[in-house]
Amino acid sequence: MARHLLVFISDLHLTDALKGPRVARADTLERFWRRIDAARGEEPAELAFVGDSFDIVRSPKWLDTPHRPYHAPSEGSVAVVEDIVTATLEREQAFFARLRQLVEGEQLRITYLLGNHDRLLAHAPKARRDIWKAMTGRDEDVEFPSEKVFASHDVVAHHGHNGDFICSEHAGAAPIGDAIGLELIVRFPPLLRSRIDVADPVELDDIDDVRPIYAVPAWVRQLSLQSRGIVRPLHATWSQLVEEFLDNDFVRGWMRSQHRALKLDPGKQLRLLLELSTGRIMGKTQDKRLTQAYKVFQHSFDGRFARRAADKLGKREYRGLSYVVNGHSHFPSMTPLGQIEGRPAVYFNTGTWRTVHQIGIHAEGRPTFLAYDAMTYLVFFPSGDPLGRDYEWWTGAMVGHGAHAEG
């Protein structure tokens, strides 16, 4: 079966108001497109966005309304989604204008898959229509699936959040990650700024870039150690948000649903991390406890996506496929899955196109972070590629001048 050039990217997290990347999206797209255009041949390339292209959850607009992204979808919440999309399209108009130019010039085709941060688009047909028009120039109703099989390339693609208990729930219910994203991450910078009388520490906005999401409490702790003059208001602010978060009706319901007698269930793990992060004085012993708690989270997370990918390829409906592609974690990977029907199978994670503050371990045992701009993409080449390429997986990180490890 002849095939065209197919590219996968994910996790752009285009936002209406929060901090954007250091390099404009349109400029990143232009650099990316030069490589794709040189390899696509005569047919249009297909660019598949594998979830979280828009960040609907982390918008301050929710806080001006009685609605929340973790509430059941309603006419009011859909109106908020539409407002967020309109503002994001305006903010990123140069990026979308270039995409649209490539599509209208028959050089590119677009596929859009939903993730957890843009899952509410499934309930907002007008917002989907506006996005599709911005991307393709076509003013038409469109569905955005959560998964797609690319049969000519032996690929099944989906966002991947279904393997993360923080960011997914059964039957499409709102995940606890929606509440974390809005009630802790979005609310933190403006509330702290209202309480400090020192120079505005602009790094407060970096909280949105911390990955994985459960590392946010450790990042807040490190910020308090680095920025003099804000320790007390920072502690008061974070403690207030954590207390309100744990008292939130939605959060309390989620905690009850996770309860497992005599086990460190997900609810207990999350509560532990949050309560450790609010300690007034955290000495070396508590720092090590916090680091150990992150290890528990990370070990439960690492390898889960690859195992789920192998399980997926073993199911009847995916028979004949060799590759599973997803994003979500913001950390790229390429993992062999062994032989399936005599062919090598591979799991790919497409990382992100945004800034990441990645958690690590300080020599003294406490958490530390490194900030960088990340960019990953996966390319399956067309039939007859002159170099004989099947696929290439590209990933890179840019660290700006003056960057340093945090912690």
C-alpha positions in Angstrom: 0.0 0.0 0.0 1.5 3.3 -1.1 1.8 5.8 1.7 2.3 9.6 2.2 4.5 11.4 4.7 2.9 11.3 8.1 4.1 13.4 11.1 3.0 13.2 14.7 3.4 16.0 17.3 1.6 16.6 20.6 1.2 18.7 23.7 1.4 22.3 22.3 -0.8 23.5 25.1 -1.8 26.6 23.2 -3.3 29.0 25.8 -5.4 32.1 25.9 -3.5 33.8 28.8 -0.8 31.8 30.5 2.9 32.2 29.9 3.9 31.2 26.3 7.2 29.8 25.0 10.3 31.8 24.4 10.3 31.0 20.7 7.0 32.0 18.9 4.9 29.1 17.7 4.9 30.4 14.2 8.7 30.5 14.1 8.9 26.9 15.5 6.5 25.7 12.9 8.5 27.4 10.1 11.7 25.6 11.2 9.8 22.3 11.5 8.1 22.7 8.1 11.4 23.2 6.2 12.5 19.7 7.1 9.0 18.2 6.3 8.6 19.9 3.0 12.0 18.6 1.8 11.0 15.0 2.4 7.3 14.9 1.6 7.6 14.2 -2.2 4.7 15.2 -4.5 1.9 14.3 -2.1 0.7 16.5 0.8 2.1 15.6 4.2 -0.3 14.8 7.0 0.3 16.4 10.4 -1.4 14.6 13.2 -1.9 16.6 16.5 -2.0 13.8 19.1 -3.8 15.6 21.9 -3.5 18.7 24.2 -3.0 21.1 21.3 -5.3 23.5 23.1 -5.2 23.9 26.9 -8.8 24.4 27.8 -8.4 23.4 31.5 -5.7 25.9 32.5 -7.4 29.2 31.7 -8.1 32.0 34.1 -11.4 32.6 32.4 -12.9 29.8 34.4 -12.3 31.7 37.6 -14.5 34.6 36.4 -17.5 32.2 36.2 -19.3 29.8 38.4 -18.3 27.0 36.0 -15.2 24.7 36.3 -13.7 22.4 33.8 -14.2 19.4 36.1 -18.0 20.1 36.4 -20.3 18.1 34.2 -20.5 19.8 30.7 -23.3 22.4 30.5 -24.4 25.2 28.3 -22.5 27.6 30.6 -19.3 25.6 30.6 -19.4 25.2 26.8 -19.7 29.0 26.5 -16.5 29.3 28.5 -14.7 26.8 26.3 -15.8 28.8 23.2 -14.4 32.0 24.8 -11.1 30.3 25.6 -10.8 29.0 22.0 -11.6 32.4 20.5 -8.9 34.1 22.7 -6.3 31.4 21.9 -6.9 31.6 18.2 -6.4 35.4 18.4 -3.2 35.0 20.4 -1.7 32.4 18.1 -3.0 33.9 14.8 0.4 33.8 13.1 0.8 30.1 13.9 -2.7 29.3 12.5 -2.3 31.5 9.5 0.8 29.6 8.4 -0.9 26.2 9.0 -3.9 27.4 7.0 -1.7 28.6 4.2 0.0 25.2 3.9 -3.3 23.3 3.9 -4.9 25.7 1.3 -1.8 25.3 -0.8 -2.4 21.5 -0.8 1.0 20.9 0.9 -0.4 19.7 4.2 -3.4 17.8 5.7 -4.4 18.0 9.3 -5.6 15.4 11.8 -6.7 16.5 15.3 -7.0 14.0 18.2 -8.2 15.0 21.6 -6.2 14.7 24.9 -7.2 15.5 28.5 -6.5 19.2 28.4 -8.7 19.7 25.3 -11.2 16.9 26.1 -14.0 19.5 26.6 -13.9 20.3 22.8 -15.9 17.0 22.4 -18.9 19.0 23.9 -18.3 22.2 22.0 -19.1 21.9 18.3 -18.8 25.6 17.6 -15.3 25.7 19.1 -14.3 22.7 17.0 -15.6 24.4 13.9 -13.6 27.6 14.7 -10.4 25.6 15.3 -10.9 23.7 12.0 -11.5 26.9 10.1 -8.3 28.4 11.6 -6.3 25.4 10.7 -7.6 24.5 7.3 -9.7 27.4 6.0 -12.8 25.1 5.8 -15.9 26.4 7.7 -17.6 23.1 8.5 -18.7 20.9 11.4 -16.1 18.4 12.4 -15.5 15.7 15.0 -12.2 15.3 16.8 -11.7 11.7 17.7 -9.6 10.5 20.7 -7.9 7.7 18.6 -7.1 7.0 15.0 -5.6 4.1 13.1 -3.3 5.0 10.2 -3.5 1.7 8.4 -1.1 2.5 5.6 1.6 3.3 8.2 0.7 0.4 10.6 0.1 3.0 13.4 -2.5 3.6 16.0 -2.3 7.0 17.7 -4.0 8.4 20.9 -3.0 10.9 23.5 -2.1 8.5 26.2 -3.7 10.0 29.3 -5.8 7.0 29.9 -2.7 5.4 31.4 -2.4 8.2 34.0 -4.8 8.2 37.0 -4.2 11.9 37.6 -5.5 12.8 34.1 -8.2 10.3 33.2 -11.3 8.7 34.6 -13.7 6.0 33.5 -16.5 6.8 31.0 -15.2 10.3 30.1 -15.7 11.7 33.6 -13.5 14.7 34.7 -10.1 13.7 36.1 -8.5 15.1 39.3 -5.9 16.7 37.0 -8.5 19.3 35.9 -8.9 20.4 39.5 -5.1 20.4 40.1 -4.6 22.5 37.0 -7.1 25.2 37.8 -7.3 25.3 41.6 -3.6 25.0 42.3 -1.6 25.9 39.3 -3.7 28.7 37.7 -4.7 30.3 41.0 -1.2 30.3 42.6 0.7 33.1 40.8 -2.0 35.9 41.0 -2.9 35.0 44.6 0.8 35.2 45.7 1.4 38.4 43.8 -1.4 40.0 45.7 0.4 39.3 48.9 4.0 40.2 48.3 5.6 43.6 48.5 8.9 42.7 46.9 9.9 42.8 43.2 7.6 40.6 41.2 9.3 37.2 40.8 8.3 36.5 37.2 9.2 32.8 37.6 5.9 32.3 39.4 4.4 31.8 36.0 6.7 28.9 35.3 4.5 26.7 37.5 2.5 25.9 34.4 5.6 24.4 32.8 6.4 21.9 35.6 6.3 18.3 34.5 5.2 15.8 35.6 2.1 17.5 37.1 2.6 15.8 40.5 6.0 17.6 40.8 4.3 21.0 41.3 4.5 20.9 45.1 8.2 20.3 45.0 8.7 23.1 42.6 6.8 25.4 44.9 9.0 24.3 47.8 12.2 25.1 45.7 10.8 28.5 44.8 10.5 29.4 48.4 14.2 28.5 49.0 15.4 30.7 46.1 13.3 33.9 46.3 14.0 35.9 49.4 11.2 38.0 50.8 8.4 35.7 49.7 8.8 32.7 52.0 6.0 33.6 54.4 3.5 34.8 51.8 4.4 31.9 49.6 3.8 29.4 52.4 0.5 31.0 53.3 -0.7 31.1 49.7 0.2 27.5 48.9 -1.2 26.3 52.2 -4.4 28.1 51.6 -4.8 26.7 48.1 -4.0 23.1 49.2 -6.5 23.4 52.1 -9.2 24.7 49.7 -8.3 22.0 47.2 -8.6 19.2 49.7 -11.9 20.6 50.9 -13.3 21.0 47.3 -16.4 18.8 46.9 -15.1 17.4 43.6 -11.7 16.5 45.1 -13.3 14.9 48.2 -15.5 12.8 46.0 -12.5 11.7 43.9 -10.5 10.8 47.1 -13.4 8.6 48.3 -13.5 6.9 44.9 -9.8 6.1 45.1 -9.9 4.7 48.7 -8.3 1.3 49.1 -8.1 -0.1 52.7 -4.6 -0.7 53.9 -3.0 0.5 50.6 -1.2 3.7 49.5 -3.9 4.4 47.0 -3.7 7.3 44.5 -5.8 9.6 46.8 -3.4 8.9 49.7 -0.4 9.5 47.5 -1.7 12.8 46.3 -2.6 14.0 49.8 0.8 13.0 51.1 2.6 15.0 48.5 0.4 18.1 49.1 0.7 17.9 52.8 4.5 17.5 52.7 4.7 20.5 50.5 3.0 22.7 53.1 5.4 22.1 56.0 6.4 25.4 57.6 10.0 24.2 58.1 11.2 21.4 55.9 14.5 20.0 57.0 16.7 17.4 55.2 14.6 14.5 56.6 11.4 15.9 55.2 13.1 16.8 51.9 14.1 13.2 51.6 10.6 12.0 52.4 9.3 14.3 49.7 11.8 12.9 47.2 10.9 9.4 48.2 7.2 10.2 47.6 8.0 11.3 44.1 9.9 8.1 43.5 6.8 6.1 44.4 4.8 8.2 41.9 7.4 7.9 39.2 7.9 4.1 39.5 4.1 3.7 39.1 4.2 5.8 36.0 7.4 4.8 34.2 6.9 2.0 31.7 3.1 2.1 32.0 2.6 3.7 28.6 4.8 1.1 26.9 3.1 -1.8 28.6 -0.3 -0.4 27.6 1.0 -0.1 24.0 2.1 -3.7 23.9 -1.3 -4.8 25.3 -3.1 -2.7 22.7 -1.2 -4.2 19.8 -2.2 -7.7 21.1 -5.9 -6.9 20.8 -7.9 -8.2 17.9 -9.0 -4.8 16.6 -5.4 -3.7 16.2 -4.1 -6.8 14.5 -1.6 -6.0 11.8 -0.4 -2.8 13.4 3.2 -2.4 14.5 3.4 1.1 16.1 1.6 2.9 19.0 2.0 6.7 19.2 1.0 8.9 22.1 2.0 12.0 23.9 0.8 13.3 27.3 3.9 12.9 29.6 5.9 15.6 27.8 8.9 13.3 27.9 9.7 11.7 24.6 10.6 8.0 24.2 11.0 5.2 21.7 10.6 1.8 23.2 10.9 -1.6 21.4 7.9 -3.9 22.1 9.4 -7.1 20.5 8.1 -8.9 17.5 4.5 -9.0 16.4 3.8 -11.3 13.6 7.4 -11.3 12.7 7.8 -7.5 12.6 9.4 -5.3 15.2 6.9 -3.3 17.1 7.6 0.1 18.8 6.0 2.5 21.2 6.6 6.2 20.7 5.9 9.2 22.9 5.9 12.4 21.0 6.9 14.6 24.0 5.9 18.3 23.6 6.4 21.6 21.9 6.7 23.8 25.0 8.9 24.8 27.9 9.4 22.0 30.5 10.7 22.3 34.1 11.8 18.7 34.6 12.2 17.3 38.1 15.4 15.5 39.1 17.2 14.7 42.3 19.7 17.0 44.0 23.0 15.6 45.3 21.7 16.2 48.8 18.6 14.2 48.1 16.0 16.9 47.6 14.1 17.6 44.4 15.6 19.9 41.8 14.5 21.2 38.3 15.9 22.1 34.9 14.1 24.4 32.5 14.3 23.9 28.7 12.3 24.4 25.6 11.4 21.0 24.1 10.4 19.9 20.6 9.7 16.3 19.4 8.2 14.9 16.3 7.9 11.5 14.7 8.0 11.1 10.9 6.9 8.1 8.8 8.2 8.6 5.3 6.4 8.2 2.0 6.8 5.2 -0.3 9.8 5.5 -2.4 11.8 7.7 0.0 15.2 8.2 -1.8 17.1 7.4 1.4 15.0 4.3 2.1 13.7 5.6 5.4 10.8 4.1 7.2 10.5 6.5 10.2 12.6 9.0 12.1 12.0 10.1 15.7 13.5 13.6 16.5 13.7 15.2 19.9 15.6 18.2 21.1 15.9 20.6 24.0 17.0 24.2 24.0 18.4 25.8 27.2 18.6 29.6 27.1 21.4 31.8 28.3 21.4 32.2 32.1 19.4 29.0 32.7 20.3 27.1 35.8 19.1 24.1 37.8 16.5 25.1 40.3 17.1 23.7 43.7 
